[in-house]
Amino acid sequence: MSETSRILLVEDEPGLQLTLSDRLRREGYLVDSAGDGQTGFDKAATGTFDLVLLDVMLPRKNGFDVLRDLRQRGIETPVIMLTARGQVVDTVVGLKLGADDYLAKPFEMMELLARIEARLRRRALPVVTPAAHEGYQFGEIRVDYRSAEVFRGDGTVELSAREYQLLRYLIEHRNEVISRDQLLNEVWGYNAMPSTRTVDVHVAWLRQKIEPNPRHPQFLLTVHGLGYRFVG
């Protein structure tokens, strides 16, 4: 954790905003806050923050709209969304719009701190492209490591940054059985939480885009009780 890391907290509940801000400052972070979505968007759009904590239910502009507009503007600051407990649809929508992680309220402070540290640590890692490997092809799919693009024939396959990272990691460990815990640690950058379905959701989206028949995958296989294996 870096003492200079800047976090933007977008939360409309005054008590929670104060509690989180105080704790994050005690942990050494520089914290700014916003009590509504429009103000949060305006601050986050400057691109000067290292991470954004974004509530879903906000006045003036909800968290989904804030996240969508940030990503459309090209702001790639990591975003952890704070969702209502049990609202699976919130989680799915947030991840699909480009959220890096999510936590359901109420959450343990130590879990939030661990997620924040993991995201900041992950962002600081340099991107290394092996010189001897410029890409990989399987079936009709071609992955270009230099441009971080994926193609099917002459067309482009639109993947989110997380989907691309997941696909590349699986390719680089092809024919190995990779557990969900390992994927969460290596691709998302944090230790697994038993209830998370983040990996399963992203695998399902990835299959929709790269498999000839997503209902009967031939490349990205489920190994029941263990995890996933890429063959190709």
C-alpha positions in Angstrom: 0.0 0.0 0.0 1.4 3.4 -1.0 0.8 6.5 1.2 0.4 8.5 -1.9 -2.4 6.4 -3.4 -5.5 8.6 -4.0 -9.0 7.1 -3.5 -12.3 8.7 -4.5 -15.2 7.5 -2.4 -18.6 8.0 -4.0 -21.2 7.3 -1.3 -24.4 9.2 -0.4 -24.9 7.8 3.1 -23.2 10.4 5.3 -22.4 8.0 8.1 -20.8 5.4 5.9 -18.9 8.0 3.9 -17.4 9.4 7.1 -16.5 6.0 8.5 -14.9 4.8 5.3 -13.0 8.1 4.7 -11.6 8.1 8.2 -10.5 4.5 8.1 -8.8 4.9 4.7 -7.0 8.0 5.8 -5.7 6.1 8.9 -4.4 3.5 6.5 -2.4 6.2 4.8 -4.5 6.8 1.7 -5.4 10.3 0.3 -9.2 10.3 0.2 -11.6 12.6 -1.6 -15.4 12.0 -1.5 -18.6 12.8 -3.3 -22.2 12.4 -2.1 -23.9 12.0 -5.5 -23.2 10.4 -8.8 -22.8 13.5 -10.9 -20.2 15.0 -8.5 -18.5 11.7 -8.3 -18.3 11.4 -12.1 -16.9 15.0 -12.4 -14.1 14.2 -10.0 -13.3 10.7 -11.3 -13.2 12.0 -14.9 -10.1 14.0 -14.1 -8.2 10.7 -14.0 -6.2 11.8 -11.0 -7.3 9.0 -8.7 -5.7 5.6 -8.3 -9.0 3.9 -7.4 -12.7 4.7 -7.1 -15.1 3.2 -4.6 -18.5 3.6 -6.2 -21.9 3.0 -4.7 -24.6 1.8 -7.0 -27.6 3.6 -5.5 -26.7 7.3 -5.8 -28.7 10.6 -6.3 -28.4 12.6 -9.5 -26.6 9.8 -11.4 -26.5 6.2 -10.4 -23.3 4.2 -10.1 -23.9 2.2 -13.3 -24.2 5.4 -15.3 -21.1 6.9 -13.7 -19.1 3.8 -14.5 -20.4 3.5 -18.1 -19.6 7.2 -18.8 -16.1 6.9 -17.3 -15.2 3.9 -19.4 -16.7 5.5 -22.5 -14.5 8.6 -21.9 -11.4 6.3 -21.7 -10.9 6.6 -17.9 -9.5 3.2 -16.8 -9.1 3.9 -13.1 -9.9 0.8 -11.2 -13.4 0.8 -9.8 -14.7 -1.2 -6.9 -18.5 -1.1 -6.8 -20.5 -1.3 -3.6 -23.8 -3.1 -4.1 -26.8 -4.1 -2.1 -26.6 -7.6 -0.6 -28.3 -10.2 -2.6 -28.6 -8.0 -5.8 -26.8 -10.4 -8.2 -28.0 -8.3 -11.1 -26.1 -5.3 -9.7 -22.9 -7.4 -9.7 -23.4 -8.7 -13.2 -24.2 -5.3 -14.6 -21.3 -3.6 -12.8 -18.8 -6.1 -14.1 -20.1 -5.9 -17.6 -19.8 -2.1 -17.6 -16.2 -2.4 -16.6 -16.0 -2.6 -12.8 -12.9 -4.3 -11.5 -14.4 -5.7 -8.4 -17.5 -5.5 -6.2 -18.5 -5.8 -2.5 -22.0 -6.4 -1.2 -23.1 -4.3 1.8 -22.7 -4.7 4.7 -19.1 -5.7 4.3 -16.1 -6.2 6.7 -13.7 -3.3 6.7 -10.7 -5.7 6.4 -12.1 -7.3 3.3 -12.5 -3.9 1.7 -9.0 -2.9 2.6 -7.7 -6.2 1.2 -9.5 -5.6 -2.1 -8.2 -2.0 -2.3 -4.6 -3.1 -1.7 -4.9 -5.9 -4.2 -6.3 -3.5 -6.9 -3.6 -0.9 -6.3 -0.8 -3.6 -6.3 -2.2 -5.1 -9.5 -2.3 -1.7 -11.2 1.4 -1.0 -10.3 2.6 -4.3 -12.0 4.3 -3.7 -15.3 2.8 -5.3 -18.4 5.3 -7.8 -19.7 4.9 -9.2 -23.2 7.2 -12.2 -23.9 9.3 -11.2 -27.0 9.2 -14.7 -28.3 5.4 -14.9 -28.4 3.4 -12.3 -30.3 0.1 -14.1 -30.2 -1.8 -17.3 -30.3 -4.5 -18.9 -32.5 -7.1 -21.5 -31.8 -10.0 -22.4 -34.1 -11.1 -19.2 -35.8 -9.8 -17.0 -33.0 -6.5 -15.2 -33.1 -5.1 -13.3 -30.1 -2.6 -10.6 -30.8 -0.5 -10.0 -27.7 1.1 -6.8 -29.1 -2.1 -4.9 -29.6 -4.1 -6.8 -26.9 -6.8 -7.5 -29.5 -8.7 -10.7 -30.4 -9.9 -11.5 -33.9 -12.3 -13.9 -35.5 -11.5 -14.1 -39.2 -11.3 -10.6 -40.5 -13.5 -9.2 -37.6 -12.6 -8.0 -34.1 -13.9 -9.8 -31.0 -14.8 -7.1 -28.5 -13.5 -8.2 -25.1 -13.3 -6.2 -21.9 -9.9 -5.7 -20.4 -10.7 -8.3 -17.7 -11.9 -10.8 -20.3 -8.7 -10.4 -22.3 -6.6 -10.8 -19.3 -8.5 -14.0 -18.3 -8.2 -15.4 -21.8 -4.5 -14.7 -22.1 -3.8 -16.3 -18.7 -5.7 -19.4 -19.6 -3.9 -19.6 -23.0 -0.5 -19.3 -21.3 -1.5 -22.1 -18.9 -3.3 -24.2 -21.5 -4.0 -27.8 -20.7 -3.6 -27.1 -17.0 -6.5 -27.3 -14.6 -6.7 -23.8 -13.1 -8.8 -23.3 -9.9 -11.1 -20.3 -9.3 -8.8 -19.3 -6.4 -5.8 -19.2 -8.7 -7.6 -17.1 -11.3 -8.9 -14.7 -8.7 -5.3 -14.3 -7.4 -3.5 -14.1 -10.7 -6.0 -12.3 -12.9 -8.0 -10.2 -10.4 -5.1 -9.8 -7.9 -6.8 -10.8 -4.6 -7.3 -14.0 -2.6 -10.5 -15.8 -3.2 -13.7 -15.2 -1.3 -15.7 -18.4 -1.0 -19.0 -16.8 -2.2 -17.6 -15.0 -5.2 -18.9 -15.8 -8.7 -16.8 -13.3 -10.5 -14.8 -16.0 -12.3 -17.8 -18.0 -13.4 -19.5 -14.8 -14.8 -16.5 -13.8 -16.8 -15.9 -17.3 -18.1 -19.5 -17.4 -19.3 -19.1 -14.1 -21.1 -15.8 -15.2 -22.6 -17.4 -18.4 -23.9 -20.2 -16.4 -25.6 -17.5 -14.5 -27.6 -14.9 -17.2 -28.4 -16.7 -20.5 -28.6 -18.5 -21.8 -31.7 -21.2 -23.2 -29.5 -21.1 -21.6 -26.0 -23.5 -24.2 -24.6 -21.0 -27.0 -25.5 -17.6 -25.3 -25.2 -14.6 -27.0 -26.9 -11.8 -24.6 -25.8 -12.7 -23.3 -22.3 -13.7 -26.4 -20.4 -15.1 -26.8 -16.9 -13.4 -29.3 -14.7 -16.2 -30.0 -12.2 -15.1 -29.4 -8.6 -11.7 -28.1 -9.6 -11.9 -25.1 -12.0 -11.3 -24.6 -15.7 -8.9 -25.8 -18.4 -8.2 -24.2 -21.7 -7.4 -26.6 -24.6 -6.7 -25.4 -28.1 
